[in-house]
Amino acid sequence: MRRGAAAIIMVLFVTIAGLFVLAAWQSRLLLAVQRRQSVSDALAATYAAESEIYDWVARFLGDYPELFNPALTDTARNIKSQTLPDGTKLNVSGQLVDGDQTLLVTANRQFASTNIRLSRSQSEETSDEFDSLEIGLALDCTTSMNEPATAACRDTCCSGATCDNARFNNGTGSVGYRNCMTANGCATRIAEEKKAALGFVDAAADFASENADKEVRLGVAVFRLDAAWAQTPVADLGAVRSAVEGGLGRWHSGSGGSPMCGLITGSTSIGSGFDLMNRDLEETAQTRRKQVEVLISDGEPNSRNAGYTPACAGTVCSGGGCASAARQYLECSLRPLRDDGSRDEAVDAYAVTVLDSPPVAVTDIFNEWATRYYNSADATNLGGILAGIFDQIVTQFSTINIKRLVPTPIR
């Protein structure tokens, strides 16, 4: 009996112990499942909270419509306050700081805090779309334009003293020099200037025909000491072409000469060409009209006329000893009005020279104040240079630039 009772008690003890072990195991299993669910719920809640925070960031940086309604003011304003699923307390406020929209997102949770501050400029810089294009083209009509277009031709037809401009342009040696150039098929600088100018007019005409909704006006001027319009800027580009075709020849004057050059006299005053265009383009300026000046010269400024009186102008002079005043006149003609010059800052100015070794004092002026400056010792390159300039003009005229300052997030 005792042995039987002992066996029964042992079985009951093992059974009870087993039940305790099973219960403990089941409890641990259920606890693990619950913990996993809690972690999953926490992650989901946290993700929802982070999504809400960065949704405000995205809408602000993306310029979300009516994000601020009413509009922000210099006084900070609470935009939104809420408790997110994970217990995070979210606050969004905004105000204008020095005219810039500023957003502050604050997220406070247990043991953690997130602060995001963003600033966005409201200003936009936009270039106006132009309805019309007006260009002044000023051409050098000084006697040095009779020189050969290339150095090779010049070296063939003269040397030393016989290359003096006064000799082959105005003196007794001019006929022989011209005959030599003709016999060797040498083009003159003025002939290449004419060819380049005609190409420029044709390019303008092609652009006008392809853009019937845009008005294109072009004028051609000539300059020496003084300057004058051979054709004032007009939309009739055929008339402009006729003026160039009939106004410029193979030579500056004489047989086969250039009637256009008879409009003016004197030495080289490059500033006069820009001065003429400055004054006349100012009179025809319109809000939606793009204006451009282009000037070609093969000389160095050695004279200045009396028609220019801004604060930066010097004395009026001509001939020897006038280089300094002539350069000052050129600089004043190119400088924008805000710098005490005579050119409207909205008017682009392109300068082209045909010189073997341009003097630094002159190139410094062009590089400082002209929109773009070009030089070539070979006048046969003028056509390509003017074609490139016209492409730049058209590109700027046809492009509308809209620039918005990039928002900068600050954490």
PyMOL commands that set and color helices and strands:
alter all, ss='L'
color gray80, all
select helices_A, chain A and resi 2-61+143-146+151-157+160-163+165-170+174-183+189-210+237-247+259-263+270-283+323-334+337-339+360-369+379-398
alter helices_A, ss='H'
color red, helices_A
select strands_A, chain A and resi 77-83+89-97+100-109+112-120+124-126+132-140+215-223+227-234+289-297+348-353+372-375+402-404+408-410
alter strands_A, ss='S'
color yellow, strands_A
deselect
rebuild
show_as cartoon
